[in-house]
Amino acid sequence: MEKISIDRNAFLYPMPVVLVGTKSSGQVNFLTVAWVSRVNYNPPLIAVALGKTHFSSAGIKECGEFSVCVPGKDLLEKVDCCGLVSGKRVDKSGLFDVFYGELGCAPMISGCPLCMECRLIETVDLPTNNLFIGEILSAWTEERHLTDGKPDVRKMEPLTLTMPDNRYWSVGETIGRAWHDGKGLLPRLKGKKT
């Protein structure tokens, strides 16, 4: 098949959906975010990209802390609601049972299968967004979301998002193992001489 060129404003397919929590002027706020990724192994760093004018952006800058909460598909309606309206106009904290770990400005959601509290270590100023990079200081879950002591994606049932069609998706079946299933191709590769 021949490749065709499409609009350069393309996205990754799919993207994880999280709720970023912080406090702004003392008010707890949660914002739906899909532009999120782990960006370093040790120390564990995570990055979230938020519009510069978002209420949560001001809160992260003010407090230097934030949370990243991974919601399950049972929270779809609340997750979507948190992306519809600004915390500048509406107090969204009442949608959730909020708890805190070690940090006072990183509210987390009890109903989310996985929550990470982060200390801001760097802010990258982009043309329309701020990229907030935080160190994960602790992560919180429940035994029911674990298999062999590790988060289990089947039990967590996280949400994903596709853009520009703006659809939520659930995670499907396991189709392979990372750092394993490609080993059979290694003999076909030619090594470089150094």
N, C-alpha and C positions, 0 to 999 in steps of 0.2 A: 504494500500500500504506500502511496505517496503521501509524505507529510505535507500539511498545509499550515500556513501562518495564520495565527489568530491574534486577538487583542493582547498586547504585551502586559496588560494589567491582569496577569494570571496569578493563581493562588496554589498552594499545596493542597492536595486532595487525599484524604480529608484533613481537617485541622482539629486538634483537641479543643474542647470547650471547658473553660474553668470560670470560677467566680473569684475575682481579686477583691480582697477585703482590706480596708484601712480605716483610719479615722481622719476626718477633716474638720477642724475647729471643734473637736470633741465628739463629733457625730459619726457613728458607725455607718459605713457604706460598703455595698457590694456592687461590683460591675461585671457584667458578662464579657469575657475576653476569649478570643480564639487565636490571637497572635501571641503565642507562648511557647517556650522551648527550654529544655535543659541546655546549658551552654558550656559547662565545665564539669569534669568528673570529681576532682578533689582540689580545693573544697567544692562541695556541690553547689553549683550556681544555676539559677533559673532566670530567664529574661521574659519580660512582658512588655508589649508595645501598646501604649495608650495615647489617645488624642491629647494634645497639649491642653485643651480647654476642659477636659473631663474633671469632674469633682474629685475623683479618685487620684488623678495626677497631682492635684494640689495637696491631697492628704499624704501621699507617699513622700512628696518633697518636704512637707511639714514635719512628719513623724520619723522619716527614715526607716520605716518598717511597712511590711504588707504581708498578706497571706495569699496563698494560691490554693483554692479548694476545688477538688475534682468532684463534680456532681454526678450522681447516677441518673439513669433515664427517668426514674420516678420523680425527679425534680424539674423536669422539662418546662412546665408552665412557669415556675418561679424563676428559673434560669432565664427564660425569654423575657419575662417581666423586668428583670434587672438590667436588660440591655435596651429597654424601650424608653426609660425615663431617667433623667439625671438626679443624682442625690442633692443637687442644688435646689430642686423643687419638691422632692418627695423623700421621706424617710423610708428606705427599703429594708432597714434592719429588722422590722417587725415580721417579715416573711419567714425568718429563720430563728432557730434556737442557737444563740451565739455562745461560744466559749473562747477562752484564752489559754495559751500555753505560757511561754516564758516572756513574751513581748506584750506590752500594753497597748500598742497601736496596730496590732495584727489580729483583728477579730477573725474567728474561724466558725464554720457552720457545722453543727453537730450532725446534721442529716447527710453530709457529704462523706462518701467512703474513704477519701484521702484528703488531708489538709496539711499544708506545709507553711510554717511561719518563717519569714525571711527578713533579714536585715539588709537594707539598701547599701550596696557598695559602690555603684556607679550609675550615673544617668547619662545616656547618650542623646544629644539633641539632634533629632532628625527634622526634615522639613515640616512635616505635619504632626509627628508623634514624638513622644519621649520613650526611649527604650530604657526601662528600669531593670537593672541587673541586681539580683539579690542573692545573698548566701542563705541556703536553707539551713536554719539552725536546729529545727526539729520537725518531725513528720508525725501525724496522728491518724490512726485508723481504728478499726475494731477487729476482733478475732474473726468474725464472720466474713470479712473481706480478704482473708489471707489463706494461702495454701503453702504449706511448708515454711511458714514464717514470712512469706513475701506477698505483696499485693497481687491479687488474682483478677485479671481484667474481666473474666467471665462473671465473677461474683460482684465486682464493682459496677459493671454495666455503664461505663462512662459514655458521655455524649461526644459526638464529633459534628463538625460543620463543614459544608461545602459552600463556596462563594464562586461566582456571583449569583447562583441560583438560590442562595440563602435557605438551605435545608439542613435540618438536624438528622443525624444518623446514629444508629447504635453499632457497636462493634460486632463483627461476624465471627465465623469459626476460625480456629487455628489452621493455618495452611503450611507451616514450616517452622524450622528452628534457626534462629540467627547464629552466625558464626559456626555453622555446622553444615547446612544443606548444600553449600557450594564447594565443599572440600573435594568432591569428586572431580571438579574441573581443574584443580591445582596442577596436576601433572601436565595438562595441556598448555600451561603458561610458560613462557620463556623468561628466565631470570635475567636481570641486568648485571653486567660486570661492573664492579666499582674499583 
